[in-house]
Amino acid sequence: MKAQSMTRKSPFKGSGKNDVWFAGACLIALVVWGLASHADAQDAERPRWSANGAVASDYVFRGVSQTEEDVAVSAGLDLTNGPFYAGAWASNVSFAGDDDTGIEADLYTGVRPEFAGFNWDFGVVGYLYDEPGALDYDYVELKAAASRAVGPATVGAAVYWSPDFFGATEDEATYVEANAAFSPADRWTVSGALGRQFVSSDLDYTTWNLGAAFALTDTLAIDVRYHDTDEHDFGDAYGGRAVASLKATF
């Protein structure tokens, strides 16, 4: 959970993180091979690039503010080819105290197959920070997710796992989430999620969010959402908050 109250200054512990980097490298190699082979197929789609940008009243990640409840500006770039994808995303961040960290950059890749009536997503995500040298914020997560349509709604679940979590180099962490979305009217989407962050240092917490999005145009949407956790004692960043965002996709 990327939050300042979790941060501990400690020596780098490389074994777990290296294992995930190795697994991530294998997945990246698979995706690159898949992108290339898919592009070579006669009936293959052309690789498709897309970009996105957003302005939000706060950057909330798993219920926790990453900008001390200040405005966040983000942008991303994605490449897809059939079920394979890769991308990058970045946002400003701001943590409490004398922490000078100001930028988070995420790199991710994976594959989204369809089978057994579900849409699957298997991937790896790397979270990178312009952190002070004494801290160890960078970490990697492996991801597995599934979703399917149930009547007018879409329901899903996801699991993320890291052996060497944000700012806590000796902590293994797992995040599990159930989510749902449906469209009650044209251009409207109502969605929510319930998640649990498990951290081996006994800093677990539950988080949830509920909100609605309205498509202003085919490429521009506004989202208003309420986030909260069950551990307000961890700090102000864990408190309940409403967040409004405007996102453009190209």
C-alpha positions in Angstrom: 0.0 0.0 0.0 1.9 3.1 -1.0 1.5 5.1 2.2 4.0 7.0 4.3 3.0 5.5 7.6 4.2 2.1 6.3 7.7 3.4 5.5 10.7 2.0 7.3 14.3 2.7 6.6 16.0 -0.7 6.4 18.7 -2.4 4.4 17.9 -3.8 0.9 16.8 -7.4 1.0 17.2 -8.6 -2.5 16.2 -12.2 -2.7 12.4 -11.9 -2.8 12.5 -8.8 -5.1 14.9 -10.5 -7.4 12.6 -13.5 -7.7 9.7 -11.2 -8.8 11.9 -9.3 -11.2 12.9 -12.6 -12.7 9.3 -13.7 -13.0 8.4 -10.3 -14.4 11.2 -10.5 -16.9 9.9 -13.9 -18.1 6.4 -12.4 -18.5 7.8 -9.4 -20.4 9.7 -11.8 -22.7 6.5 -13.8 -23.2 4.5 -10.6 -24.0 7.2 -9.3 -26.4 7.3 -12.7 -28.2 3.5 -12.7 -28.3 3.3 -9.2 -29.7 5.8 -10.0 -32.4 4.3 -13.4 -33.3 0.8 -12.0 -33.2 1.8 -9.1 -35.5 3.3 -11.7 -38.0 0.1 -13.6 -38.3 -1.8 -12.9 -41.5 -5.0 -12.2 -39.7 -3.5 -10.3 -36.8 -4.6 -6.9 -35.7 -2.2 -4.1 -36.0 -0.6 -3.1 -32.7 -2.7 -0.3 -31.2 -1.3 2.7 -29.2 -3.5 4.7 -26.9 -2.8 7.5 -24.4 -4.5 8.9 -21.4 -4.3 11.9 -19.2 -6.2 12.9 -16.0 -6.5 15.6 -13.4 -7.9 14.5 -10.0 -8.6 16.2 -6.7 -6.5 13.5 -5.0 -4.5 10.4 -6.0 -5.9 7.6 -4.0 -4.4 4.1 -4.2 -6.2 1.3 -2.4 -7.9 3.7 -0.2 -4.8 5.8 0.8 -4.0 9.3 -0.4 -0.7 9.5 -2.3 -0.7 13.3 -2.6 -1.6 14.4 0.9 -5.1 15.1 -0.4 -3.8 17.5 -3.0 -4.4 17.6 -6.8 -2.8 14.9 -8.9 -1.9 15.1 -12.6 -1.2 11.8 -14.4 -0.5 10.5 -17.9 -0.1 7.1 -19.5 0.7 5.3 -22.7 -0.4 1.8 -23.7 0.3 -0.7 -26.5 -2.0 -3.6 -27.2 -1.9 -6.4 -29.8 -4.5 -9.1 -29.5 -4.4 -10.3 -25.8 -1.0 -8.8 -25.1 -0.4 -5.4 -23.6 2.3 -3.2 -22.2 2.3 0.4 -20.9 3.6 3.1 -18.7 1.9 5.6 -16.3 3.1 8.4 -14.1 1.7 10.8 -11.5 2.9 13.3 -9.0 3.0 12.1 -5.4 3.6 13.8 -2.0 4.2 12.0 1.2 4.2 13.4 4.8 7.1 14.9 6.7 10.5 15.7 5.1 10.0 13.1 2.3 11.0 14.8 -1.0 9.6 12.1 -3.3 7.6 13.8 -6.0 7.0 11.3 -8.9 5.7 7.8 -9.3 6.2 6.0 -12.6 4.6 2.6 -13.2 5.6 0.1 -15.9 3.4 -2.9 -16.6 2.9 -5.7 -19.1 0.8 -8.8 -19.4 -1.7 -10.9 -21.3 -5.5 -10.8 -21.2 -6.9 -14.1 -22.5 -10.5 -15.2 -22.6 -11.5 -18.7 -21.6 -14.0 -20.6 -19.4 -16.4 -17.7 -19.8 -14.1 -15.2 -18.0 -11.8 -12.4 -19.2 -8.4 -12.9 -17.5 -5.5 -10.6 -16.8 -2.1 -12.0 -15.9 0.6 -9.4 -15.5 3.5 -7.7 -13.7 3.6 -4.1 -12.4 6.7 -2.2 -11.4 6.3 0.9 -9.2 9.2 3.3 -9.4 9.8 6.5 -7.4 12.3 9.4 -7.5 12.9 8.5 -3.9 15.6 9.8 -1.5 18.6 7.5 -1.4 18.0 6.3 2.1 14.5 4.9 1.3 13.4 1.8 -0.7 10.1 2.7 -2.2 10.4 0.8 -5.5 8.6 -2.5 -5.7 7.1 -5.1 -8.0 3.7 -6.9 -8.0 2.5 -9.9 -9.8 -1.2 -9.7 -10.8 -4.0 -12.2 -11.6 -7.5 -11.0 -12.3 -10.7 -12.3 -13.8 -14.1 -10.7 -14.7 -17.3 -11.7 -16.5 -20.7 -10.3 -17.4 -23.5 -11.2 -15.1 -26.8 -9.8 -16.5 -26.4 -6.1 -16.9 -23.3 -5.9 -14.6 -19.7 -6.9 -14.8 -18.2 -8.6 -11.7 -14.5 -9.3 -11.1 -11.8 -10.2 -8.6 -8.1 -9.6 -8.5 -5.0 -10.7 -6.5 -1.7 -8.7 -6.4 1.4 -10.1 -4.6 4.8 -8.5 -3.8 7.6 -10.1 -1.8 9.2 -6.8 -1.0 6.6 -4.1 -0.5 6.7 -0.3 -0.7 9.0 1.3 1.9 9.2 -2.0 3.9 12.0 -4.1 2.3 11.4 -7.1 4.6 7.6 -7.2 4.1 5.7 -9.5 1.9 2.3 -8.1 0.8 -0.9 -9.4 -0.9 -3.9 -7.4 -2.0 -7.2 -9.0 -2.9 -10.2 -7.2 -4.3 -13.7 -7.9 -5.5 -15.3 -5.3 -7.8 -18.4 -4.7 -9.9 -19.7 -2.2 -12.4 -22.9 -1.6 -14.4 -24.4 1.0 -16.7 -27.8 2.3 -15.5 -28.2 4.6 -18.4 -26.4 5.7 -21.6 -23.0 7.3 -20.8 -23.3 6.4 -17.1 -21.3 3.8 -15.2 -21.6 3.0 -11.5 -18.8 0.9 -10.0 -17.3 -0.1 -6.7 -14.7 -2.3 -5.1 -13.9 -3.9 -1.7 -10.3 -4.9 -1.0 -8.0 -6.1 1.7 -4.3 -5.3 1.9 -2.3 -7.9 3.8 1.2 -6.9 4.9 3.5 -9.4 6.9 4.4 -6.7 9.4 0.7 -6.7 10.7 -0.3 -3.5 9.0 -3.3 -5.0 7.3 -6.4 -2.9 6.4 -9.6 -3.1 4.4 -10.5 -0.5 1.8 -13.6 0.2 -0.4 -14.7 2.7 -2.9 -18.0 3.5 -4.7 -18.6 6.0 -7.4 -20.1 7.0 -10.8 -18.6 8.0 -14.1 -20.2 10.0 -16.9 -18.8 10.0 -20.5 -18.9 13.7 -21.6 -17.6 12.6 -25.1 -16.2 9.4 -26.6 -12.8 10.4 -25.2 -13.5 12.5 -22.1 -15.1 11.3 -18.8 -15.7 12.6 -15.3 -15.7 10.3 -12.2 -16.8 11.1 -8.7 -15.9 8.5 -6.1 -15.8 8.0 -2.3 -12.8 6.1 -0.8 -12.4 4.8 2.7 -10.4 2.3 4.9 -11.0 0.7 8.3 -7.7 2.0 9.7 -8.0 5.8 10.2 -5.5 5.4 13.1 -2.8 4.7 10.6 -2.9 8.4 9.6 -4.8 11.1 7.7 -4.0 9.4 4.4 -6.2 6.5 5.4 -9.3 8.6 6.1 -12.5 8.7 4.0 -12.6 11.1 1.1 -14.5 12.0 -2.0 -12.4 12.4 -5.2 -13.4 14.0 -8.5 -11.4 13.3 -11.6 -11.5 14.2 -15.3 -9.8 11.7 -17.7 -9.1 11.9 -21.4 -8.2 9.0 -23.6 -6.8 9.1 -27.1 
